[in-house]
């Protein structure tokens, strides 16, 4: 006997949406109507979560949630009271969701339950909110922007009334109630979308970007030298670079570094524009501030700060002296982990190619820096130790050997 025999179960949410779109279904979530927590536990389900009853199937681990309704009780994302009684209907559960395309359920026989018109919006490629209750949860602003980025390659756009409601939320002060962890969760997932630029642009259109990431919002309208940046606008450059990183399937740490790498350009004195002398240090400082505010994981912070501070070193790699190359490798952590250099280079390549008309430009600096690091790694520390030097003298001997190796590399590269 299956744990679900006799239960009124419906497949819901992303699994239904993605199947109807012909997209891969990553995970399946279910709603159970007319059941109680005790009944689910008796059937062997394991309860998780504190706010409302969600249960894991004893055999496959899929999530089964009791049908629920919710009522706003205060400000913020978590100020809700839930009703999960057995009397809650499937339609009531579906209509409290965010978007119509996420409010489609599928019976076990394959027929659909669609009280909000989600299938029509799937056909029309529209992201539309279900009702006024959408405005009760400020996190939905980020969720809609993330869905817009994820589904942009299929032609989805945000309905104007939904965008207007997102603008209303952004102006209400409710976004400030979101925890850094919630914001980071949505941001990090959005960066891995097919078109992460759409996430940033959608937040900007509804006024949420200047609330959540004012340092990024401030980049739009900041000019750069047309010689190096045909797109001129710094904000547009960030979007182009982000989408290039996505097109190459670079990981989330790289994409975050790309988003952060030019923050300092927003603080360039107006009298020297469109030049941005010394923006690297300012960008690194701002990246650290933003990353700590978002509570970004350390590996994200470290790479982003390195890229902000040293991306021009990468672009001008062949002009760097041996001591500067060695200092660069130490600073970004490449001497401890050569994979860090690859992620650093991926971000720098995205910066170089995220420019209008330059998406296919050559970037020989990458191979040059890889070769330089190999030269440093060719130094035989054991052989130096065998000469009998120890302590500080050993470190100095290794340093000199690495510089000689870099000198030899630069003469032949």
C-alpha angles and dihedrals in degrees: 000000000000120000089238098050108128094011120122097234130174130187107232147178125004097007092059094040095049094045091053089050092049090243124138113274107228100180138001125226126189138202120212118206124203098010133118131220091249091054092051092049091048089056091056100260117145116227120227132177130041105227097062136354114279119165135198118225109246093228109034104018094233116152120254116186125190112243108265146179126205138209127201111241102173144338125313140037097294102043098106136120115214132210113201099163120144089252094068110110129220091245091053090051094049096047093057090062125102109245131025091235089058093050100071119112129195125211120222088257090059099254118133132236108204113165095160103049096254096149091056091050089050089055092046092045092234131149104211131170119235103225147330090287086076088081092059093076115055092193088073090073089066093040093055091048089050092050089049089055094044095049100034091103088062092052100257119159133180115258112245095238089052091049089050091053090049088052090051091053091048091054094045097071092241093118089066089065093065115107119239089243092058093047092047092049092055094041095049091048092046092052088062093055123112091254110022089173089071090060091056094043093049092051089048094050092055096042095249097114093066088053100044103028107015091162090062094041089055091062093070111097094019108126127223130192108286090217091069099022113038088181088059096193112098093211091053089049090055091052092049092048092048092052091047090054089050092049089057093047092239112173128260095263090058093047092050090050089052091052092052104036101096102034092123092065090077088065097050110127110257093233094066098043135157085032117078106197113183096004091137096076093043090049091051092050093049091046089056092049094048093044093052091047090052091042089230115186115267096251089057093047096047096049094043093051091047093050092047092050100039110026091107088054087060094048091051096036097133091057094053121107120235093256091052092050091050091047089051093052091049094046096052093042097247093135089063096040122014090198087072089066090056093053090044090052093047090057092046092048089051089052092050095046098037091089130102110275094358101088093116100039117138117255107194089163089081095062090041092056092044089053092047091053091049088053090054091047091052091071108110106226092182092056090051091049089051089064088069101249115140142177117003091355090058091052091049091049092051090048092052091047091052092050090051090050090051092047090054091047093050092051092056103031 
